[in-house]
Amino acid sequence: KEGGMTLYKGEEMPIYDAAMRYIADSTPTVIFGGEEYGTGSSRDWAAKGTQLLGVKAVIVRSFERIHRSNLVGMGVLPLQFKGQDSWQSLGLKGDELISIDLGHELKPQADARLIIERSNGSRHEVTVTLRIDTPIEVSYYQHGGILPFVLRQLLAD
């Protein structure tokens, strides 16, 4: 359903309320989106809001360039579907358990595995592209974003 609603344990509610409950449960969340995700947003504020809502990854068909970079800067993992894959083509409803396998070594634009476990017990895997595009972005992400990266650099000096 489009708009400011989502599911929490099967109950529909405002995104903020569900996000706070997921955070209280220590349950990381992901966002699925479409084309040019982040276009028209206030960019850095949108990435900050995403991170503050406890979102760990954004999985989309494509990103607006600056928003993708801002997500990395906030420690949120940007992933992009390959080919014709999308949340719609995968038939996602919001009650699935999503796992992300980044492999052994994080590299710019590497393949990652999206593992989808449905409530009926079935499991499906999809290959997605890691949209951390540069080596410095790998470092930012591994430190939880730009601010933690810079603070660690200052403390190390």
C-alpha positions in Angstrom: 0.0 0.0 0.0 1.5 3.4 -1.0 1.7 6.2 1.5 2.8 6.4 5.2 1.5 3.0 6.3 3.2 -0.3 6.8 2.9 -3.6 8.7 4.1 -4.6 12.1 3.4 -8.3 12.9 0.5 -8.2 10.4 -1.1 -5.1 11.8 -1.2 -2.0 9.5 -0.1 1.2 11.2 1.9 4.4 10.5 5.5 3.9 9.4 6.9 5.8 12.4 4.9 3.7 14.9 6.0 0.4 13.3 9.6 1.6 13.1 9.7 2.4 16.8 8.2 -1.1 17.6 10.8 -2.8 15.4 13.6 -0.8 17.0 12.2 -1.8 20.5 12.2 -5.4 19.3 15.8 -5.1 18.0 14.5 -6.1 14.6 16.4 -4.4 11.7 14.2 -3.3 8.8 14.6 -2.8 5.0 12.8 -0.6 2.5 11.8 -1.8 -1.0 11.3 0.8 -3.6 11.0 1.4 -7.4 12.8 3.5 -9.9 15.0 6.6 -9.1 14.5 6.1 -5.4 15.1 9.3 -3.5 14.2 11.7 -6.3 12.5 14.8 -5.0 13.5 14.1 -1.4 15.3 16.6 0.7 18.2 14.2 0.1 20.4 14.3 3.3 17.4 14.7 5.5 15.7 11.8 3.8 18.8 9.6 4.4 18.9 10.7 8.1 15.3 9.9 8.5 15.8 6.5 7.0 18.6 5.7 9.4 16.7 7.1 12.4 13.8 4.8 11.7 16.1 1.8 12.0 16.3 0.9 8.4 19.4 -1.1 7.6 19.1 -1.5 3.8 17.2 0.1 0.9 16.5 -2.3 -2.1 15.3 -0.7 -5.3 15.2 -0.8 -9.1 17.4 2.4 -9.3 18.6 5.3 -7.1 18.8 9.0 -7.5 22.6 9.5 -7.4 23.0 11.9 -4.5 20.4 10.1 -2.3 22.3 6.8 -2.8 25.5 8.4 -1.6 23.7 10.0 1.4 22.3 6.6 2.4 25.9 5.2 2.5 26.9 8.3 4.4 24.3 7.4 7.1 25.3 3.7 7.2 22.3 2.4 5.3 23.1 -0.3 2.7 21.9 0.5 -0.8 21.1 -2.5 -3.0 19.8 -2.6 -6.5 17.7 -5.2 -8.2 19.2 -6.8 -11.4 17.3 -7.2 -14.7 13.6 -7.1 -14.4 13.5 -8.1 -10.7 11.5 -5.9 -8.4 9.5 -6.2 -5.2 6.4 -6.6 -7.3 7.9 -9.3 -9.5 8.9 -11.2 -6.4 5.4 -10.9 -5.0 6.5 -9.3 -1.7 3.6 -8.6 0.7 5.5 -7.3 3.8 5.3 -10.4 6.0 8.6 -11.9 4.7 11.8 -12.3 6.6 14.6 -10.7 4.6 18.3 -11.7 4.9 21.2 -10.1 3.0 24.4 -12.0 2.3 27.2 -9.7 1.3 29.8 -12.4 1.0 33.2 -12.5 2.7 34.7 -9.2 1.5 32.8 -6.0 0.8 33.7 -4.6 -2.6 32.2 -1.7 -4.6 29.3 -2.8 -6.8 29.7 -6.5 -5.9 26.9 -9.0 -6.1 25.0 -9.8 -2.9 22.3 -12.4 -2.2 18.8 -11.4 -1.0 17.2 -14.3 0.8 13.5 -14.1 1.2 11.7 -16.4 3.6 7.9 -16.4 3.3 5.4 -17.0 6.0 4.5 -20.3 4.4 8.0 -21.5 4.9 9.2 -21.2 1.3 12.6 -19.6 0.6 13.7 -17.7 -2.5 17.1 -16.1 -3.3 17.8 -13.2 -5.7 21.1 -11.7 -6.7 21.2 -7.9 -6.2 24.0 -5.3 -6.8 25.7 -3.6 -3.9 25.4 0.1 -4.7 28.4 1.1 -2.6 30.2 2.5 -5.6 33.7 3.4 -4.3 36.4 2.1 -1.9 35.9 5.1 0.4 32.2 4.4 0.6 33.0 0.8 1.7 34.9 2.4 4.6 32.1 4.8 5.4 29.6 1.9 5.4 31.8 -0.4 7.5 32.1 2.3 10.2 28.3 3.0 10.2 28.5 6.2 8.1 30.6 9.2 7.5 30.4 10.7 11.0 31.6 7.6 12.9 34.3 7.2 10.2 35.6 10.7 10.8 35.4 10.4 14.6 37.4 7.2 14.5 40.0 8.8 12.3 40.3 11.8 14.7 40.6 9.4 17.7 43.3 7.4 15.9 45.3 10.6 15.3 
